[in-house]
Amino acid sequence: MAHNMLHELQAQIYPYLILSGSTIGMVLWLLRKRAVQVNHLNQQLGQLNQQLQHEPLRFLQQAPALLQSAGLLGLRWRLEWYGAHESGEFGECKAKAAQWQERIEATEICIDITFFLPHSRGEQFYFIRTVLHTFILLLQTDFLIKAASTRETLLQMARMHLFLQHDMKNIAQFIQLMDEQLSNCPPALEQQLLQQLRFAAPLVRQRADHIVHSLTNKSDSLSQAQAVAIGPLLERLCRLHSLTLAWQSEHQASAWIAPAKLDGALDNILKNYYDWGMRQTPPQSVCLHAWLHTGEQRLRLRLQLPGQACETPLLRLFEPFWSSDEQGLGVGLYQARQMLQSAHGDLQAGLDGSVLYFEILLPAAPA
């Protein structure tokens, strides 16, 4: 009898179990289908953003059509774009709809967005929010990319301006030095001073031409790599900075580099040696020792001032805007290193005991 009752109970439950299982299966199938649709929409948003090259304004204009297919009723935005203001909307922006607000900020740009959603709960609400979160993250990324690229461009311009300011300061100091020599030159040394000016003026003119070309974004032959003889160039620059040069090795070799870059890098290094001599009490002339080691593909030029103990931490030497000289800009050595590295060379510093030396790596000119 008990067996018959259990059998009857099972017969009554089976239809409900089948119905429940079918319902659960159908719900899972619908959820999976909806999840696939949401995933597809997220991929489409990412592809659209990539096609628009992460341009936030264009993405803001074209993405709402995809969001509408996810169930969004409409959206309204207020945009501040580098001081300019703009507002707009898409779709149905009804006050009775559910609203969700987001704000995105990046330096000088920000946007306030209001999303208008249908009154829904459960999975539909979850899926709409998932697509909107993807949209917000992509738009936020675009804002950050735009702000970063703008900031980097401004930094590049500021660095170029600072480098040019440094070069113009060197030229101005040379003009001051030339004026002092002309004002205090005894009549018996006028001819000797004239010869020195005839030698130095072309080098200063070359530097001035380079500054003008940089300011006007023009290119000339000095920006093209060519064979540059190391020995004569270093000797001319040392004479320009009133430095005595003593070669400690053979120096008949040429580097393959743009003359303006090598000239500017060496000029910044030698200017540091000259300034060091002028800061001494009393001011003293500087005798610079130089070694030139040649290889098949690279040249290694070493400059050292015997007896000059290094008073500056090596870690600080190439740090921009740091200088041991109160009147220095702190960009000379950093600029020299940037110039050489842009020409496939390098600038390094080290200590020989307590004596500071600079080592310049340069691509060798073809035989």
N, C-alpha and C positions, 0 to 999 in steps of 0.2 A: 504493500500500500504506500509506504514512504517512497519507494522507488517510482511509483506512478506519479506521485505528487511532484517529485523532483523533475521528472520528464516533462510534465505539464508546465512547470515553472520555466524551464529552459526554453520550451517552445514559445512561451509568451515573451521572454527577454530577447531572443535572437533577433526579431525584427528591429527592436530598438537599438541593439548593438550594431546591426548592419547600417541602420540609418545614422547613428552617431559616427561610426567609422567613415561612412561616405561623406558626411558633413565635414568631418575633420580633414579628410583627404582633399575635398573641394576647397576648403579654406586655405590649406597649405599650398595647393596649386595656384590659387589666386594670389596669395602672398608672394610666392616665388615669381609669378608672372609680373606682379607689380614691382618687385625688387629688381628684376631684369630690366624693366622699363626705366626705373630710377637710375640704375647703373648706366644704361645707355644714354640717358639725359646728361648725367655727370660727364661721361666721355665726350659727348657733343659739346658741352660747355668748355671743356679743356681744349678740344680741337679748334673751336671757334676762337678762343683766346689766343691760341698759337698762330692761327691764320692771320689774326689782326695784329700780330707781333707785340702782344702785351700792351697795346695802346688802350688805356683805361676809358677814355671818352668814347671811342668806337665800340668797345666791349659793352659799355653801359647802354648804348643805343641799340645794339643788335641782340643782346642776350635775353631781354624780356620776352621775346617771342617763344624761346625755348622754355622759359619759366612758366609761361601761360599753359603750355602743354602738360606741365606737371601739376596743374590745378590752381596756379596763382590767378587771382582776379585782376590785380593791377598793382602798380607801384608808383610812388611819387618821390622825387629827390630834390634836394637843395645842395648845390655844388659851389664851393669856393676854390677857384683855380688861379693861383698866383695873383691874388688881389681882385680878380674878376668874379662875379657872381652870376649863377644861372640856375634855373629850376625847370623841371619838366615832369611829365607823368606818362604812364602807359596803362592801357586797359581801363577797367572799371575801378575807380577809387571812391567807393561808397563809404559813407560814415558808419553805416550799420554793419559793415563787414568786420571781421576780426582783424586787428592790426598788430603788426610787429615792427619795431623800429631798431635800426642799427646805425652806428656812426663809425666812419673810417677816417683816420687822420694820418698824414705823412708830411711833416715839415710845413710847407706853404700851401698844401692842398688838403681839403677835407670834404666829406660828403655825408649828408644825413639822408637815409633812405627809410621810407615807410612802406611796408608790404601789406597789401590788402588780401586777406585769406578767407576762404569759405568757413562757415562755422562747422567744424568737423572735429571728430575725436578718433582715437585709436590709430590704426595703421595709416589711414589717409593723411591725418595730421602729421604723423611721423615722417612719411615719405615726402610730403611737401617741404617740411623743414629740412630734410636731408639735402634736397636739391638746392634750397636757398642757402644753406650753409656752404655748399660747394661754390655757389655764385659769389658769396661774400668773401670767401677765402681767395678766390681767383682775383676778384676786384682789389682786395687788399694787397695781394702780391703785386698787381700792376701798379698800384699807387706807390708801393715801396720801391719798385724798380725805377719808376719815373723820378721819384725824389732822389734816389741814389745816383742815377745817371746825371741828373741836373747838378747835384752836389759835386760829383767827380769832375764834370766839365768846368765848373767854377773853380775847383781846386787846381785843375790843370792851368787855367787862365791865370790864377793868382800866382802859381809857381813860376809860370813863364814871365809874368810881370816882375816877380821878385828877382829872377835870374837876370832879366834885362836891367833892373835897377842896380843890381850888383855890378854888372859890366859898366854901366854908365858911371857908377861911383868910381871905378878904377880909372876910367878916362878922365873924369873930373879931377881926381887926385894927380894924374899925370900933368894935366894942364896947370894945376896949382904949383907943382914942382918945377915945371918949365918956366912959369912966371917968376918964381923965386930965383932961379938960376939966371934968367935974363936981367932981373933987377939988380942982382948983387955980383954980376960978372965983372971982373977987372978988365980993363981994355986989352991987356996982354993975352987974355985967355978967350977973347971973343971968337977967334978963328976955330979954336978947339971946341968951344960950345956949339958953334955952327955945324961942325962936322957931326957932333953927337945928335943934334936935332935932325939933321938930314938922315941919319940912320934910324932914329926912333919914330919919326913922323909917319913913314909908310906903314909901320906896324900898328900904330894907333889908328891910322886911316882904315886899315884892313879890319880892325875891331869895330870901328864905327860903321863901316859898310855892312858888317855882319848884323849889327843891331838894327840898322834900317831895314835890311832884308827880313829879319825876324818879325819886326813890327808890321811890315806890309805883306807878310806871308808869301814872299817871293823866294824862289830858289835860284842859286847861282852855282858856278863851278866849284865854289868852296864847300858845298854840301855834298859833293860827289866824292866817293872814295878814289884815292889815287896814291901813287908812291910818294911818300914824304921822307926826306932825309932827316934822321933824328939829330945827328950832330950839329949841323948848321942851324936848325930851328932852335934847339936848346941854347946854343951860344948866343943867338940874337936876342932871345927872350931874357937871358941872364943879364946881358948888357942893358936891356931896356929897364930892368929892375935894379940896376947898379949892383949886381951880384958877380962875384968872381967864381968861375967854373974851372974845376980841376978834374979832368978825365982820369979815371983809374983803370981804364981798359980801352981796347980798340972800339971805335964808335962809328965805323963806316957801315951803316946799315940803314935800310928804309922800311917804314911801316906802310901798310895798306889801310888808309883811313882818310876820312874827310879832313882837309887841312884846318877848317874852322873848329872842328871838335877837338883835335889834338892841340891846336894853338890855345883854345879856351881852357882846356884842362891843365896844361902846363902853366899857363898864365896864373890860374887860381892857386896852384901849388907854390909857385915862385913868389907870388904876392904874400903868402903866409910867411915865407922865409924873410922877405924884405921887411914886413911889419915887425917880425921878431927882432931883427937887428935895430930897427928904429925905436923899439920900446926899451932897449938897453940904456943904461946910464953910465957914461955918455953913449950916444948912438954909435954903432960900430958897423963896419962893412962885413959882409957875409961871404965866406969861401965855401962853395958847395962842391962836394965830391959826387961823382957820377960813375956808374958802371953800366955797361950795355952788354947783355948776353944775348946771343943770337941763336935761333933754332930754325928748323925747317919751316915751321908754321907760325911761330910766335916769337916776339921779342920781349925781353925783360929789362926794363930800365929802372935802375935803383938810384935814388937821390938821398944823400945823407949829409948832415952838418956835423962834423966831428966836434965833440966836446959839448954839444947842446943836449943837456938832460931834458927828458920829456916831462913837462909839468902838467900836461893834459892827459886825463885817462883815455886810453885807446878806445874805450867804449863810446866816448863822447866825440871823437874826431869827426865822424861823418854824420853826426846827428844834426838834422836841419834846425836852424834858429838857435843853436847853442854856440857860444863863442867865449873864449877866455879874454878876448879883447872887448872892452866896454863899448867901443865904437864899431865893432864888427857886426855884420848882419847874421853870421852863422850859416851861410849857404855856400861859401866858396868851395870847400872840399866836397860837400854833398853834390854840388853842381858838377865839379870835375869828375866825380865818380859816375854820375848819370850820363855825362857826355861820352865817357870811355865805354861804358856798358852798352850804350846805344850803338856803338861802332864795333861791337864784338870784342871789346877789350875789358880791362878792369883796373881798379886802383885799390891797393891794399896798404896797410901800415903795420909796422912791427917795431920791436925794440932790439937793438944790438947792445946788450948790456943795459944801460940806461939811456942810450942814444936812440932817438926816434929816426926811422927811415921810412920813405915811401917807395913802393914798388909798383911800377906801371906795366901792365901786360898789354901788348899790342899785336894785332895780326901782322905777320911779316908780308912784305911786298913780294910778288912772284919774281923769280929770278929773271 
